[in-house]
């Protein structure tokens, strides 16, 4: 009793001590308040932000702000000054992003402000150098809001009425990445759900690519804003690649006028969990209802779990191995100068897995925008690409990238850069997961290491056709042939599961049985009776092997697993021969013989199980090969050797 009390007392003390050591999790979501004040004809905005929780080892944490002023304009400045053109009440929104911070982005409630000192003559500075632009306030995090800004401009010399569409939720992903929560339009744009009417006409004073080349151009994404004239083809391609869209119409867009529409997208729980994956949305802008001329813009976004401006991502997170041979996966390395001064040299040392051909690297885009360096030294700004055994090294030379802590830097986007490139697969590459990351070096500072960008292959399905012969050494006159199908992952590299369904025709002779008994005759005379029974079987068997296989190389494979077999049809023919002897001596004279034949048929009987081992030679991963399998059955007399040919597709 005393020992029991001491045990429970010690257990209580241990539990209490453990509880005392627990650190309470702060479940309260941080908030940011919007502060503002009038200064003449301007309103100055400021974010009242909570302290940041610095990620250990990362550059100094900081906030970036995205402001929506309630009149269709926005700013990415930390503390912007805004001039309104009309007096009235406006709803101001703020999205603050915590960079190098351990918590979630803080939330901000919209704030209504009243403007009494507007300047009707004020004109916002033109910000667009093309007719269509897409941008977002930050990279998407699962179960967080992001804002996509759809900006469109009238580049014609007359007032226009037209339409535009935003496509989202790429069809290549099984689950939706976004739900459209709200659309905020400030210039009487109207929601329309009817299909667009095509005019099949175009401006003759603008040069366009031939219609047959447009689909190819559409698939070369991401892309700068491009002008096209085959609207049915553009919309057909967009609907084939995206599940959802939002369509708005506009009126009275004056020459050189710019407008912005804000889409609130809520990322879903089912959003891709791979934080190196690239997803996209697409904008289509039809500036004039009278023509099919239109603009197309794709915007790529990297899925993140925290906001780190230095990141590596790829559109090759999940690949179909059957279709990748001639694909060229794209990668993007983005970085930000967080220093107090400008960077003049930026070196990106990025891993290139063996499955890719380093020499095939093609730079698609970069910022700062520079030329590719020649093979000799130059004084102008350029991007140099060199290689080591395992890496590609991109070096921005003679550039000026301001730092986020630099004086007079108001827009954090100006401190960011990136390199986007693509490359081919090697001649001989295997279906295996790879990962790579980049070391980013600003001038002579210590390197900043990015996340891992992962490339995975979808399992895929390989269906095989299999046929062969089963040799049962313990059965008499056995003949067994089979044909069947196999299912396994497509062209697996090393280990993989394989399931089979085999249908076999099996005939064999059963064991001969002899029974002797003394029979009492009708006259009281006893005699000996010998009964000899011979059986033959004709079975249809179903075999279901489940095995784990290992490809030693491209030509040799090994496997082991379990097997279950059942006779779905068993036909037994019995030949019965009865001999009756005078007296009870088997050497006595036979006075009578009787012959009988019987046939028995059963279904789904004689279940047996066992385990197997096998080896194959040929094309182990895909194509034809020969194999030998030995099955150890837990039922006597049913061990057998299987010789077969298989072809996997």
C-alpha positions in Angstrom: 0.0 0.0 0.0 2.8 2.3 0.9 4.7 1.6 -2.4 1.5 2.3 -4.4 1.0 5.7 -2.7 4.7 6.6 -3.3 4.3 5.6 -7.0 1.2 7.8 -7.6 2.8 10.7 -5.6 5.9 10.5 -7.8 3.7 10.4 -10.9 1.8 13.5 -9.8 5.0 15.4 -9.1 6.4 14.5 -12.5 3.3 15.6 -14.3 3.1 18.8 -12.4 6.7 19.6 -13.1 6.2 18.8 -16.8 3.2 21.1 -16.9 5.2 23.9 -15.4 7.7 23.6 -18.2 5.1 24.0 -20.9 5.1 27.3 -22.8 1.7 28.6 -23.6 1.1 29.0 -27.2 0.0 32.5 -28.2 -3.1 31.9 -30.3 -4.0 35.6 -30.5 -3.7 36.9 -34.0 -1.7 40.1 -34.2 -3.4 43.2 -35.6 -2.3 46.4 -37.2 -4.1 49.7 -36.9 -4.4 52.3 -39.7 -3.4 55.8 -38.6 -3.9 58.9 -40.8 -3.9 62.7 -40.7 -4.8 65.5 -43.1 -2.0 67.8 -44.3 -3.5 70.3 -46.6 -4.7 68.5 -49.8 -3.0 65.3 -48.8 -3.7 62.4 -46.4 -0.7 60.8 -44.7 -1.1 57.1 -43.8 0.9 55.1 -41.3 0.6 51.6 -40.0 0.6 51.1 -36.2 2.3 47.7 -36.3 3.1 45.2 -33.5 6.7 44.1 -32.8 8.1 41.4 -35.1 9.3 38.0 -34.0 12.7 37.6 -35.7 13.5 34.3 -37.4 16.8 33.1 -35.9 19.7 33.4 -38.3 17.7 35.3 -40.9 18.2 39.0 -42.0 16.5 41.6 -40.0 12.7 41.2 -40.0 10.5 44.0 -41.5 7.0 44.7 -42.7 6.0 45.5 -46.3 2.6 47.2 -46.8 0.0 47.2 -49.4 -2.6 50.0 -49.2 -5.9 50.2 -51.0 -7.3 53.8 -50.7 -10.9 53.2 -51.4 -11.0 55.1 -54.7 -9.5 52.5 -57.0 -5.8 53.4 -56.3 -3.2 51.7 -54.2 0.3 52.0 -53.0 3.1 49.7 -51.8 4.9 52.4 -49.8 5.5 52.0 -46.1 3.9 55.4 -45.2 2.2 56.8 -48.3 0.8 60.2 -49.0 -2.5 60.2 -50.9 -4.3 63.0 -52.7 -8.0 62.4 -53.3 -9.9 64.1 -56.2 -13.3 64.2 -54.5 -14.5 64.9 -51.0 -16.4 62.1 -49.3 -16.0 59.0 -47.3 -13.6 56.3 -48.3 -12.8 52.8 -46.9 -9.0 52.3 -46.6 -7.6 48.8 -46.4 -4.1 47.6 -45.4 -2.4 44.3 -45.9 0.9 44.1 -44.0 3.4 41.3 -44.7 5.8 40.1 -42.0 9.2 39.3 -43.7 11.6 37.1 -41.8 9.0 36.8 -39.0 7.9 33.6 -37.3 4.2 34.4 -37.0 1.3 34.7 -39.4 0.7 38.0 -41.3 -1.1 40.4 -39.0 -4.7 41.4 -39.8 -6.0 44.9 -40.3 -9.6 46.1 -40.2 -10.8 48.4 -43.0 -11.0 52.0 -41.8 -13.4 54.6 -43.0 -12.0 58.1 -43.4 -13.7 61.3 -44.4 -11.9 63.6 -46.9 -12.9 67.3 -46.9 -9.9 68.9 -48.7 -9.8 67.1 -52.1 -8.0 68.4 -55.1 -10.2 68.0 -58.2 -7.3 69.0 -60.5 -4.9 66.4 -59.2 -3.9 63.6 -61.7 -2.3 60.4 -60.5 1.0 59.6 -62.2 0.8 57.1 -64.9 2.1 53.8 -63.7 1.4 51.4 -66.6 3.7 50.9 -69.6 1.4 48.3 -71.1 -2.4 47.9 -71.5 -2.7 45.1 -69.0 -0.9 44.3 -65.8 -1.4 41.9 -62.9 0.2 42.1 -59.5 -0.5 40.9 -55.9 0.2 42.1 -52.5 2.2 39.1 -51.4 2.8 35.4 -52.1 0.0 33.0 -51.2 0.1 31.1 -47.9 -2.5 28.3 -47.3 -5.6 29.6 -45.6 -4.7 33.3 -45.9 -6.0 36.2 -48.0 -4.2 37.7 -50.9 -5.2 40.6 -53.2 -4.7 40.4 -57.0 -4.8 43.8 -58.7 -6.1 43.7 -62.3 -4.9 47.0 -64.0 -6.0 47.9 -67.5 -5.3 51.0 -69.6 -6.8 52.5 -72.8 -3.9 52.8 -75.2 -6.2 54.0 -78.1 -7.0 57.6 -79.0 -10.7 57.2 -78.5 -13.0 56.3 -75.6 -13.7 52.5 -75.4 -16.1 50.0 -73.8 -14.9 46.5 -73.3 -14.4 43.4 -71.0 -11.8 41.6 -69.0 -11.5 38.2 -67.3 -9.5 36.8 -64.5 -8.8 33.0 -64.7 -7.7 31.1 -61.6 -7.5 27.6 -60.1 -5.3 25.7 -62.6 -6.9 22.5 -63.9 -3.6 20.6 -63.6 -4.0 20.6 -59.8 -6.8 18.3 -58.4 -7.9 20.7 -55.7 -8.7 24.4 -55.9 -6.0 26.8 -54.6 -8.3 29.8 -54.2 -11.8 30.9 -53.5 -12.8 34.3 -54.8 -14.1 36.2 -51.7 -14.7 39.7 -53.0 -14.3 41.8 -56.1 -13.9 45.6 -55.6 -14.4 47.7 -58.6 -14.5 51.5 -58.4 -15.4 52.6 -62.0 -18.9 51.0 -62.4 -17.4 47.8 -63.8 -20.3 45.3 -64.1 -20.3 41.5 -63.4 -21.3 39.6 -66.5 -21.8 35.8 -66.9 -22.8 35.5 -70.5 -20.4 34.2 -73.1 -18.4 36.8 -75.1 -19.6 37.6 -78.6 -16.8 37.4 -81.1 -16.5 40.0 -83.9 -13.9 38.1 -85.9 -12.4 41.5 -86.8 -9.2 43.3 -85.9 -7.4 46.6 -86.2 -5.5 46.7 -89.4 -2.9 49.2 -88.2 -1.4 46.8 -85.6 0.8 43.8 -86.4 -0.2 40.5 -84.9 1.2 37.0 -85.0 -0.5 34.5 -87.3 -3.5 32.8 -85.7 -2.0 29.3 -86.0 1.0 30.4 -83.9 -1.1 31.9 -81.1 -1.8 28.7 -79.2 1.8 27.9 -79.1 2.5 31.4 -77.8 -0.1 31.0 -75.2 1.5 27.9 -73.8 4.8 29.7 -73.4 4.1 31.0 -70.0 4.8 33.0 -67.9 4.9 35.9 -70.3 4.8 39.7 -70.5 1.6 41.3 -71.7 1.0 40.1 -75.2 -1.4 41.3 -77.9 -3.5 38.8 -79.8 -6.4 38.8 -82.2 -7.8 35.2 -82.1 -10.1 35.6 -79.1 -11.9 32.3 -79.3 -8.6 30.5 -79.2 -7.4 32.5 -76.3 -10.6 31.8 -74.2 -10.6 28.2 -75.2 -7.1 27.7 -74.0 -7.7 29.6 -70.8 -10.8 27.5 -70.0 -8.8 24.3 -70.7 -6.2 25.3 -68.2 -8.2 27.0 -65.5 -11.4 25.9 -63.7 -12.7 29.3 -62.6 -13.0 32.8 -64.0 -14.5 36.2 -63.2 -15.7 38.4 -66.1 -16.4 42.1 -65.9 -17.4 44.8 -68.4 -16.4 48.5 -68.4 -17.6 51.6 -70.1 -16.2 55.0 -71.0 -12.6 54.4 -70.6 -10.9 57.5 -71.8 -7.6 57.6 -73.8 -4.6 56.9 -71.5 -6.9 56.3 -68.6 -5.8 53.6 -66.1 -8.1 51.7 -63.9 -7.6 49.0 -61.2 -9.9 46.2 -59.9 -9.1 44.4 -56.7 -9.8 40.7 -56.2 -9.7 39.2 -52.7 -8.6 35.5 -53.0 -8.8 33.2 -50.0 -6.3 30.3 -50.3 -7.8 26.9 -49.4 -6.9 24.2 -46.9 -6.3 21.9 -49.9 -3.9 24.3 -51.5 -0.6 22.7 -52.6 1.5 21.9 -49.6 4.7 22.0 -51.6 6.2 25.4 -50.7 8.4 25.5 -53.7 5.6 25.1 -56.2 4.6 27.8 -58.7 0.9 28.5 -59.5 -0.5 31.1 -61.8 -3.6 33.2 -62.7 -4.3 34.6 -66.1 -5.8 37.9 -67.2 -7.5 38.6 -70.5 -8.3 42.2 -71.4 -10.5 43.1 -74.4 -10.2 46.8 -74.7 -12.8 47.4 -77.4 -16.1 45.5 -77.9 -15.9 46.2 -81.6 -12.8 44.0 -82.2 -11.4 40.7 -81.1 -8.0 42.4 -80.4 -7.1 41.5 -76.8 -4.2 41.3 -74.3 -3.1 38.3 -72.3 -1.0 38.3 -69.1 0.0 35.4 -66.8 1.1 36.0 -63.3 3.1 33.4 -61.4 3.1 33.1 -57.6 5.1 30.9 -55.3 3.4 29.1 -52.5 5.0 29.9 -49.1 4.6 29.0 -45.5 6.4 32.2 -44.3 7.4 35.4 -46.1 11.0 35.1 -47.0 12.0 37.3 -49.9 15.0 35.0 -50.7 13.4 31.9 -52.2 13.7 29.3 -54.9 10.7 27.8 -56.6 9.8 25.7 -59.7 6.9 24.7 -61.9 8.3 21.2 -61.8 7.1 20.3 -58.3 4.9 17.4 -59.7 5.7 15.9 -63.1 4.2 13.1 -65.2 7.2 10.9 -66.0 5.6 9.7 -69.2 5.5 13.2 -70.6 8.6 14.9 -69.3 11.2 13.8 -71.9 10.9 16.9 -74.0 9.7 19.3 -71.3 11.9 22.0 -70.0 11.1 22.7 -66.3 11.4 26.3 -65.1 13.0 27.6 -61.9 12.9 31.0 -60.3 15.3 32.4 -57.7 14.2 35.6 -56.1 16.2 37.7 -53.6 16.0 41.0 -51.8 18.8 43.3 -50.6 18.1 43.9 -47.0 21.2 46.0 -46.4 21.6 49.7 -45.6 23.3 50.4 -48.9 23.1 49.2 -52.6 24.5 45.9 -53.9 26.7 46.0 -56.9 27.4 42.3 -57.3 25.0 39.5 -56.6 26.1 35.9 -56.9 23.5 33.0 -57.0 25.0 29.6 -56.4 22.2 27.1 -57.2 22.3 23.4 -57.1 21.5 21.5 -60.3 20.5 17.9 -59.7 22.0 15.2 -61.9 18.8 14.6 -63.7 19.1 18.0 -65.4 21.6 19.0 -68.1 23.4 22.2 -66.8 24.7 23.1 -70.2 21.1 23.5 -71.5 20.3 26.4 -69.1 18.4 29.2 -70.8 17.8 32.4 -68.9 14.2 33.5 -69.5 14.0 36.7 -67.4 15.8 38.6 -64.7 15.7 41.7 -62.6 17.6 43.9 -62.6 17.2 43.8 -66.4 20.7 43.4 -67.9 22.4 41.8 -70.8 24.0 38.4 -70.7 27.7 38.8 -70.1 30.1 38.0 -73.0 33.1 35.7 -72.5 35.3 38.7 -71.9 35.3 41.3 -69.1 33.0 44.3 -69.6 32.2 47.5 -67.7 28.5 47.5 -68.3 25.8 45.7 -66.3 25.4 42.1 -67.2 24.4 38.6 -66.0 27.2 36.0 -66.1 26.5 32.2 -66.0 29.2 29.7 -65.1 29.1 26.1 -64.0 30.7 23.8 -61.5 30.3 20.0 -61.3 27.0 20.3 -59.2 26.0 24.0 -59.6 25.1 26.8 -61.9 26.3 30.2 -60.8 24.5 33.3 -61.9 26.3 36.6 -61.2 24.9 40.1 -61.6 27.8 42.3 -62.3 28.1 46.1 -62.2 24.5 46.7 -61.0 22.8 48.9 -58.5 20.1 47.2 -56.3 19.1 49.5 -53.4 18.8 48.1 -49.9 15.5 48.0 -47.9 17.2 49.8 -45.0 18.7 52.4 -47.3 17.7 56.0 -46.8 15.0 57.4 -49.2 14.0 53.9 -50.3 10.2 54.0 -50.0 9.1 51.1 -52.3 10.4 47.7 -51.1 9.8 46.1 -54.5 12.7 48.2 -55.9 15.1 46.2 -53.6 14.0 42.8 -55.0 15.4 40.9 -57.9 15.1 37.5 -59.5 16.5 35.1 -62.1 14.1 32.8 -64.1 15.6 30.0 -66.1 14.7 26.7 -67.7 16.7 23.6 -68.6 16.4 20.2 -70.2 16.5 16.8 -68.6 19.7 14.7 -69.0 19.8 12.0 -71.6 19.6 9.3 -68.9 17.5 10.4 -65.9 15.6 8.3 -63.3 12.3 8.7 -61.7 13.4 9.9 -58.3 12.8 12.9 -56.1 15.4 15.7 -56.3 15.9 18.9 -54.4 18.0 22.0 -54.9 18.6 25.3 -53.2 20.6 28.5 -53.7 23.2 30.4 -51.8 22.7 34.2 -52.4 25.7 36.4 -51.8 25.3 40.2 -51.9 28.8 41.7 -52.6 31.1 40.2 -50.0 28.5 39.4 -47.3 27.8 36.0 -45.9 25.6 33.8 -48.1 21.8 33.6 -47.5 20.6 30.0 -48.1 17.1 29.6 -49.7 14.6 26.9 -49.1 14.7 23.6 -51.1 13.0 23.5 -54.4 11.7 19.9 -54.9 11.0 18.0 -58.0 8.7 15.0 -57.7 7.2 12.6 -60.2 3.6 11.6 -60.0 3.4 7.8 -59.5 1.6 7.1 -62.8 0.2 3.7 -63.7 2.0 1.0 -65.6 -0.2 -1.8 -66.9 1.6 -5.0 -67.8 0.5 -8.1 -69.7 1.9 -11.4 -68.4 1.8 -15.0 -69.6 3.7 -18.2 -68.8 3.9 -21.7 -67.4 3.6 -23.1 -63.8 5.5 -26.3 -63.0 4.2 -28.2 -60.0 6.8 -30.8 -59.0 4.6 -32.6 -56.5 1.6 -33.1 -58.7 1.3 -35.9 -61.2 0.8 -35.1 -64.9 0.5 -31.4 -64.1 0.0 -28.8 -66.8 -0.6 -25.2 -65.9 -0.7 -22.2 -68.2 -1.7 -18.7 -67.3 -2.3 -15.2 -68.6 -2.9 -12.0 -66.6 -2.3 -8.4 -65.9 -0.1 -6.4 -63.6 -0.4 -2.9 -62.1 2.5 -0.9 -60.8 3.8 2.6 -60.7 5.1 3.8 -64.1 8.8 3.2 -64.7 9.8 3.3 -61.0 13.4 3.9 -60.2 14.2 1.5 -57.3 11.5 0.2 -54.9 7.9 -0.1 -55.9 4.7 -2.2 -55.2 3.2 -4.5 -57.9 -0.2 -6.2 -57.8 -1.2 -8.9 -60.3 -4.3 -10.8 -61.3 -3.5 -14.1 -63.0 -6.0 -16.5 -64.6 -4.6 -20.1 -65.0 -5.8 -23.3 -66.5 -4.5 -26.2 -64.5 -4.9 -30.0 -65.1 -3.4 -32.7 -63.0 -3.9 -36.2 -61.6 -4.9 -36.7 -58.0 -3.4 -39.4 -55.7 -4.7 -42.9 -56.2 -6.6 -44.2 -53.2 -7.1 -47.9 -52.3 -9.6 -49.0 -49.7 -10.2 -52.6 -48.5 -13.2 -53.8 -46.5 -14.9 -57.0 -45.5 -18.4 -57.2 -46.7 -21.0 -59.5 -45.1 -22.9 -61.3 -47.9 -26.7 -62.0 -47.9 -26.2 -65.8 -47.2 -23.8 -65.1 -44.3 -20.7 -65.6 -46.5 -18.2 -62.8 -45.9 -15.9 -61.5 -48.7 -13.2 -58.9 -49.2 -13.9 -55.8 -51.3 -11.1 -53.6 -52.7 -12.0 -50.1 -54.0 -9.4 -48.2 -56.2 -10.2 -44.5 -56.9 -8.3 -42.4 -59.5 -9.1 -38.7 -59.9 -8.2 -36.1 -62.5 -8.7 -32.3 -62.0 -9.3 -29.5 -64.5 -9.2 -26.2 -62.6 -9.6 -22.5 -63.4 -7.6 -20.7 -60.8 -7.3 -17.0 -59.9 -4.0 -15.9 -58.4 -3.5 -12.5 -56.7 0.1 -11.8 -55.9 1.1 -8.7 -54.1 4.8 -8.0 -54.1 7.5 -5.5 -53.4 10.0 -5.2 -56.3 13.4 -3.6 -56.6 15.1 -2.7 -59.9 18.8 -3.4 -59.5 19.4 -1.5 -62.7 17.6 -0.9 -66.0 17.8 -4.6 -66.8 17.6 -6.7 -63.6 14.7 -6.8 -61.1 14.0 -8.7 -57.9 10.8 -9.2 -56.0 9.2 -10.9 -53.0 5.7 -10.9 -51.7 2.6 -12.9 -50.8 0.1 -14.7 -52.9 -3.5 -15.9 -52.6 -5.0 -18.5 -54.9 -8.6 -19.8 -55.2 -10.1 -22.3 -57.6 -13.0 -20.4 -59.1 -14.0 -23.6 -61.0 -12.9 -27.1 -60.0 -14.0 -30.1 -62.1 -13.1 -33.5 -60.7 -13.5 -36.7 -62.7 -13.3 -39.9 -60.6 -12.8 -43.5 -61.9 -13.8 -46.1 -59.3 -12.9 -49.8 -59.8 -14.3 -52.3 -57.3 -12.9 -55.8 -56.9 -14.7 -58.5 -54.8 -12.6 -61.6 -53.7 -13.8 -65.0 -52.5 -13.2 -65.0 -48.8 -11.1 -62.5 -47.0 -7.8 -63.2 -48.7 -6.7 -60.6 -51.3 -4.9 -63.3 -53.2 -8.1 -65.3 -53.6 -10.0 -65.5 -56.8 -12.0 -62.4 -57.9 -15.6 -63.3 -58.4 -16.9 -59.9 -59.3 -15.7 -56.4 -60.6 -17.6 -53.1 -60.8 -16.5 -49.9 -62.7 -18.0 -46.5 -62.0 -17.3 -43.0 -63.2 -18.3 -39.9 -61.3 -17.9 -36.1 -62.0 -17.9 -33.4 -59.3 -17.9 -29.7 -59.9 -17.3 -27.0 -57.3 -16.9 -23.2 -57.4 -14.7 -20.9 -55.3 -13.0 -23.7 -53.4 -9.6 -24.8 -52.3 -8.2 -21.5 -51.2 -4.5 -21.5 -50.5 -1.9 -18.9 -49.7 1.9 -18.6 -49.6 4.8 -16.3 -50.3 7.0 -15.9 -53.4 10.4 -14.8 -54.6 11.3 -13.8 -58.2 13.9 -12.4 -60.6 13.5 -10.7 -64.0 15.9 -10.0 -66.8 15.2 -7.6 -69.7 13.8 -4.1 -69.5 13.1 -3.9 -65.8 11.4 -0.5 -65.7 9.3 -0.5 -68.9 9.0 -2.9 -71.9 9.5 -6.7 -72.2 11.3 -9.0 -69.9 11.5 -12.6 -68.8 11.1 -13.8 -65.3 11.2 -16.8 -62.9 9.2 -17.0 -59.7 9.1 -19.7 -57.0 5.9 -19.9 -54.9 6.1 -21.5 -51.5 2.6 -22.6 -50.7 1.4 -23.2 -47.2 -0.7 -26.1 -48.5 1.1 -29.4 -49.3 2.0 -30.3 -52.8 1.3 -26.9 -54.2 4.7 -25.4 -54.4 5.6 -24.4 -58.0 8.0 -22.7 -60.3 6.6 -20.1 -62.6 8.3 -19.1 -65.8 6.9 -16.1 -67.6 7.2 -13.2 -70.1 5.9 -9.8 -69.2 5.6 -6.5 -71.1 4.9 -3.3 -69.1 3.4 -0.3 -70.8 
